[in-house]
Amino acid sequence: MKNIKAQGLQAICSVASGLALLASAMPCVAQSNSQNYPDKPIKIIVPYTPGGGTDTVTRRLVERISADNPKWQFVVDNKAGGGGNIGMELVAKAKPDGYTLGMGQAANLAINPALLSTMPFDAAKDFTPIALVAAQPMVVVVKADAPWRTLGDMIAAGQSKPNSLRQALAGTGTVGHLAGELLAKRAGFKALNVPYKGAAPAITDLLGGQTDYMLATPQAVLGMLQATPSQPARLKALAVTSTRRLSILPAIPTVAESGFKDFEAVDWKAVAAPAGLPPAIAKSIHAVIENALKNPAFIAKLADDGSAPMAASQEQSAKYMASEQQMWGALIRDAGIKSE
């Protein structure tokens, strides 16, 4: 009987020792996994269709990273729908191992949470912010023959009579829409919003005189701002909503320069991972992104689209995204904006 008890006690001690050894080895295993990262291709989800602005920036970014770091290979996976929510939901629910990332933006990480009654994820809790990538401002445009020479002229017209100015919207809740709301709030006038299903029909009606102005992306209007030997310019730019002038529109002042100090409203893009990503892996991803954002060729390609790199630490990126959630959320609630 004593031998049986002794054997049992010895077995228990052996198991306990084995578990202790395993527990002590786990940090080393985790550290080894972080040091070997990545050892397979990384999937980065783009929550919009191929060929769009977010998709283009994402593909350029991962190509730059892979060129600088051959070990880092990516698979771009387009999962469009729900204003970007479908793709980012997949990111939020993925395993936090660094092999599923997402290219989020102002729309799905800052605007949708306040605009929509239900969300498939918590933008403030379900992600690990990795790095800000690029910011693209809106351009305040009017018809080329509009009577206003400056943004101040247009605002004065709006202040003289509420709802006298008709703002064309590429869609309710877009950055252009909300940037216009922010401008009207700062300037103290009320515009009549006219929503469309996309930028193309909104610009068509602006050209036709059915609306008076629009805050559009640079790519959507650049060709119409420039005269050619065969055709005069069809639109006129009054201001851009970034803190600095655009290199592709150097003569156009910022809204801040036009009398509204510190005004900024941009459509930003940022790489995010599922919540719970190990800090060492997050640091590795941020480092290669930060390096890509310093590349002159990459910066030049962003500039061609009217965008600029947003170099920032991981902590700064997280704080910026949180501040954008607060700013757009407050504006949406104060203005009583509802989704279509």
Summary of the structure (lengths in Angstrom):
residues: 340
radius of gyration: 25.1
end to end distance: 78.7
largest distance: 105.5
contacts: 1119
relative contact order: 0.17
helix: 47%
strand: 19%
